Amino acid sequence: MAFKGFPNETLKFLIDLRTNNSKKWFDANRQSYDQYYVGAAKAFVEAAAPRLQKLSAGISAEPRINGSIFRINRDVRFGKDKRPYKDHLDFAFWEGDRKSAGSSLFLRISPDGVILGTGFHQGCPQRLKLFREAVAEQKSGKQLASVTANLRKKGLQLHGQHYKRIPRGFSEDGPAAEFLLHDSLYVMREEDVQTACETNFLSTCVRHWRGWMPLHRWLSDNVRKTP
């Protein structure tokens, strides 16, 4: 059966979870979690897989928790926020080994809205080292400058700037030197939360991801860690 958008019950579950973020409430509503969170998420990933592989044959779309679907449990060991569950639904699609991938196509559905994006967020020192080297290298730096210029022409913002100074040992004169101030690089778009329930939601996601593939391709080729 074709995926025709997330059911309204998925949004209701996330909204109710935000208000009742406790194990007692979650256990009492596990059937909704299984059907409208896990079940709906698996249906989305299964429908997305063949369409994403047309964008790039190597993209992984795994319809399982801890695959393309992020787990709902929060890691409460080190933070002050002890709420046990995330009140959003996250997805990621990547190429190669997930832990070494340089980029992913990502999606978040929350009571606040839908976020679609492509790129990489803060990662390990090895990934940052590879990113900086690719930015500074003349050929790959020119490629990144061209990719990001085209994205900006479409009205997109490049996110991930973290530093105020160019790292020691790198030149300020390279074609993409501005990105040496970044510890991550990604583009994203926000949509109204009800967009997730529209019958053409998957097509909307794929259309945006297709437009951002040049950035995904550059990061996947240049910032992939050695396993």
Secondary structure, DSSP 4 states (H G I P E B T S, - for coil): -------HHHHHHHHHHHHS-SHHHHHHTHHHIIIIIIIHHHHHHHHHHHHHHHH-TTEE---SBTTTB--SB---SSSS---SB-SSEEEEEEES-GGG-S-EEEEEEETTEEEEEEEE-S--HHHHHHHHHHHHSHHHHHHHHHHHHHHHHTTPPPEEE--SSPPTT--S-STTGGGGGEEEEEEEEEE-GGGGGSTTHHHHHHHHHHHTHHHHHHHHHHSPPP-
